[in-house]
Amino acid sequence: MNGKFTRFLSYYRPYKRVLAADLFFALLASVAVLAYPLLVNRITGQAISPDGIATDLLIRTSAVFLFLIVIEFVSNFYITYWGHVMGAKMEFDMRNDLFQHLQKLSFSYYDNQKTGQLMSRITTDLFDVTELAHHGPEDVVISIVKIIGSLIILTRVNLPLTLTIAAVLPFMVIFAVHCNKLMKTAFKRNRERIADINAQIEDSLSGVRVVKSFANEELEISKFNIGNTRFVDSKRDSYRYMAVFHSGLGAFVSFITILVVIAGAGFINMGRFNLPELITFLLYINTLIEPVRKLINFTEQFQNGAAGFTRFQEIMEISPDITDSPGAADSPRAKGRVEFENVSFRYAENLPYVLRGVNMSVAPGEYVALVGASGVGKTTLCSLIPRFYETTEGSIKLDGSDIREFTVKSLRNQIGIVQQDVYLFTGTVKDNIRYGKPEASDEEIIEAAKRANAHEFIMELPDGYDTDIGQRGVKLSGGQKQRLSIARVFLKNPPILIFDEATSALDNESEQIVQESFEKLAKNRTTFVIAHRLSTIRNAGRIIVLDGDGIAEQGPHDRLMNLKGVYAKFYQMSAPRITAAQ
């Protein structure tokens, strides 16, 4: 808990001056409010009497009133404006830290997460943290100053009556602490439920085309209603606790007011109290009640903010499992030799090995195809080269050096990947190609597009390279998206290429264009092709066949066919498709 609180306080560090000024003005506003009842007492007790009105005293007191009003206005303006700005900047810092941390986490983390829940933690959870960061310190200062100040003044006005009030306050505190515990649990559950809703919305909207193709809109609505109902149920619980909390404290406040009126009337009857003092006392009761109400709001904000910051901290405490090794250096431009030495891999300790004892060496500029049944580890093997996952056993070398000796960023800069599931970002054609080299000029982008056989179709788009392609490139065909992804890698110009072949879903004409683009890209680069259509890898320099035990066979197409082993069997099974493709 102390570590979490210390981390929260650390976000105030860049804004120490703003915070100090915020607390100063909060103190100033509190003192101004504390002075008002004293001035009222002065007017009712001294300026106004049965003999008439003391005009000079009334004017002087009114002038002080106006001065304090100006002080209160300026103080509250600073608190409201600059205090909120400070909170927003702290939220900005937290969101930046969280997003940067998420960028450091490996595929292993994202394999077990839902995008909608992560989005909820980056956005919704931090809103209430902002309110806590802003209002928390100033509310505490204002409340403490007003409560202590009020009690001191009330003690001077009438000690017995003040002690009567003080006797009730401990019961109020015990009640508030109990309710706070219940609310904290409820608010945390609310955060979890809204994250579930965000995840369900993200999943449903991302797959809206599948939903509509199966006419399953009603099913998605039903699934959403279940999550939405669970959220309402959790909110109902939190509102029940809030209702008990607010109504209970309201009852305590009303009880204190009635107690003062009854006891005050008794003291007046005994001649130990007068009416102006009772009025002053009641005004200070209101001054005492107002910070109590502020503390009520603060406890609600605290529970919301604490729940949001707890969920923020949960992610920040996850250590990236793939980081730069101590002393890691930037990789120079690679020649392209890649070696696997006794490499084994599994996704978790309780899961079976996907790869076991893989040994192979790929020469610079060599074209290697990976073949095998689904699930034998073709994609996994290639994902180990850029360290998307860490090898469980063994090592991978680049130009004779263990890839862990290089920084992750410089290693991945040596590798270009064309994935099976092409991801294009919302934006223009130019923006998506430039992703391969952010500092690239327009001329370089156009040249990369030409080499990827994409320039012609881009120029036919409404705004050419400035055409907005929609979310995930929804306005483009599969072949067009593939060519943009290849143009992106052309622009990056890496010495090593991984091609998770994505032509199996394309028509023959699109496949032929994409394949031509790919072969241009692969020229003079060390290339790994994960083959789904065997027709696309007949000319590969080496074909590596994987099975559950590792590498079963390797060699050129003709040699593997003569072996009449695993590869020949795969090839014969795909013969009708190969003939159709040809």
ABEGO torsion letter per residue (X at the ends): XAAAAAAAAAAAAAAAAAAAAAAAAAAAAAAAAAAAAAAAAAAAAAABBAAEBBAAAAAAAAAAAAAAAAAAAAAAAAAAAAAAAAAAAAAAAAAAAAAAAAAABBAAAAAABBAAAAAAAABAAAAAAAAAAAAAAAAAAAAAAAAAAAAAAAAAABAAAAAAAAAAAAAAAAAAAAAAAAAAAAAAAAAAAAAAAAAAAAAAAAAAAAAAAAGAAAAAAAAAAAAAAAAAAAAAAAAAAAAAAAAAAAAAAAAAAAAAAAAAAAAAAAGABBAAAAAAAAAAAAAAAAAAAAAAAAAAAAAAAAAAAAAAAAAAABBBABBBBBGBBBBBBBAGBBBBBGBBBBABAABBBABBGBBBBBBBGBBBBBBEBBGAGAAAAAAAAAGABBBABEBBBBGGBBAAABBAAAAAAABBBBBABBBBBBEBAAAAAAAABAABBAAAAAAAAAAAGAAAAAAABAAEAABBAEBGGAABBAAAAAAAAAAAAAAAGBABBBBBBAAAABBAAAAAAAAAAAAAAABGBBBBBBBABAAAAAABABBBBBBAAEBABBEBAAAAAAAGBAAAAAAAAAAAAAAAAX
